[in-house]
Amino acid sequence: MNKDDPSNPKNKKRKLTLGSEVLQSLFENGKSPLSEQFMRWKLWAKWEEVVGPTIAKNAEPVGFQRGVLYVWVRNSSWMQQMIFLKDQIRNTINEKFENNFVRYIKFTLDRHEVPQDDQLGIKEMIQRLAPDTED
């Protein structure tokens, strides 16, 4: 087999990477506002896997701001239970996603108590990261 032959397995420089894999890697490993929003979305999508089906039926993430995860809880009995599990839930999230992604968990019975995101929308974030050169 010729050493310059492209079919020679030794000549394979590296596997091509899909665009979606590149974006996911950028979002998961980056420190941009887009990265934080991606991690937040990923936590929402995998909430039941992280906390289990019983807790997921009685509590759900409703906000995230500056390392604080806001979790709505169905009633005061579940609130008490969740307080006992707070450190375990935070540690599980940080193990599955990113160390120190969630620094604190705040539980609420009222969804309206959750602060509104002070983050820009995705379109505005992209424009800030890659502004148009046209004036």
Stockholm file with secondary structure:
# STOCKHOLM 1.0

chainA/1-135         MNKDDPSNPKNKKRKLTLGSEVLQSLFENGKSPLSEQFMRWKLWAKWEEVVGPTIAKNAEPVGFQRGVLYVWVRNSSWMQQMIFLKDQIRNTINEKFENNFVRYIKFTLDRHEVPQDDQLGIKEMIQRLAPDTED
#=GR chainA/1-135 SS CCTTCTTSGGGCCCCCCCHHHHHHHHHHHCCSHHHHHHHHHHHHHTHHHHHCHHHHHHEEEEEEETTEEEEEESSHHHHHHHHHHHHHHHHHHHHHSCTTSCCEEEEESCGGGSCCCCSCCHHHHHHHHSCCSCC
#=GC SS_cons         CCTTCTTSGGGCCCCCCCHHHHHHHHHHHCCSHHHHHHHHHHHHHTHHHHHCHHHHHHEEEEEEETTEEEEEESSHHHHHHHHHHHHHHHHHHHHHSCTTSCCEEEEESCGGGSCCCCSCCHHHHHHHHSCCSCC
//
